[in-house]
Amino acid sequence: MIIKPKFRDYICLTAHPEGCAINVREQVEFIKKQKHIDSPKNVLVIGSSTGYGLASRIAMAFGAGANTIGVAFERPAAKSRTASAGWYNTAEFERLAKEEGLYSKTINGDAFSNEVKEKVVELIKNDLGQIDLIIYSIASPRRTDPITGETYQSSLKPIGEAYTNKAVNFHTDIIQEVTISPASEEEVESTRKVMGGEDWQLWIEALSNAKVLSPNVKTVAYTYIGSELTYPIYRNGTIGEAKKHLEQTAKILNDKLKPINGKAYISSNKALVTQSSAAIPVVPLYIALLLKLMKDKNLDESCIEQIYRLMSTKLYSEEPLDESQIIRLDDLELRDDIQREVILQWDEINSDNIRQLTDIEGFRKEFFKLFGFGHQQIDYDTDINPDVDIQGLVQI
Ligand code: NAD
């Protein structure tokens, strides 16, 4: 198959197996050059195939030599369709982990279901005994509640009043004003059901009930707080409400984990181009501006750099970490000088000067790279087999 990018809005419908494999290899190479992370050995990553979750799995496997179980929800190739990027990423991760002699298994299925949780428990019992670290990195548009069977959709809307701001079509560089109507109470609640902490809590309870959590176990979930500029659509919007619920859940989990001296953390990460962030209204233009400002000051970090910093200087550093505090990996994004420039320049940006004032080109490159496109060393006119197996895959 000749595989070229085929996109609709902020979704790319195709992915390139070799391009995705290169992305994974680049992250592995980065992590191998860093100082060893002195961390526990058995790690579960929920949402392990792309973005922050993939970077977390790579950091723990290749930076700490950990055994990893990954949970993801990805699509294999079918007759006329490529697999999803996360499928190809996972295939390369598993190949490299095996090459390195590391234990790794991936469960491909709905992390929100009881079935997947039961399968993970069975795997831990059979293969690892106990888990030392659980990373929760799910971003999903919907969730079926495993108890009631009801399906909830998440939404990206302001709360209370309509929100108008500019947004870019990052394929054309055209900026237009968008108005997003406020969410109904039902939409706020549905988003909380999908992206709040309920499922994280169910995971920790399932693992705890099965007695597969090791003494001193740690768990971390990722949140985003962001700039005042995006507060109406993010922090003070439906997704922000869900994230506040996730943050509250860390407190509940800390109480639950006390008897085994376990700790639950929230890490507030930097805004980065991922499949999820590209879908949030207004945010792509904010990220394009941020990319320019942070690159100019040599402050920009990728997913793998963020996660290496999290693991080596926060979660597994010698300095004791207070679990009641949110870990701030967004400190550089939110530095006063950066945010002052964001606010100053935002009003100036239009379709004519977007290439000068922001790094929209960098945003676009990062977006296509997520799907394995844009690598100089790949001839995208060459036929390639889209059907790639994942070693160690457990399909649910
Ligand atoms: P992403 O879309 O790249 O990754 C999402 C992962 O979740 C994938 O591995 C996917 O397979 C998995 N997933 C989705 N639904 C699933 C399901 N039902 N069952 C099993 N797996 C499922 O997203 P990301 O941007 O890396 O986000 C991960 C977390 O980090 C989210 O909580 C997000 O809010 C947070 N975060 C993201 C940013 C950002 O800018 N991207 C910033 C701060 C925090």
Residues whose N, C-alpha, C, O or C-beta is under 5 A from the ligand:
A	BS01	NAD	G47 S48 S49 T50 G51 Y52 G53 V71 A72 F73 E74 G86 G109 D110 A111 F112 S137 I138 A139 S140 Y222 T223 Y224 N269 K270 A271 L272 T274 Q275 S276 S277
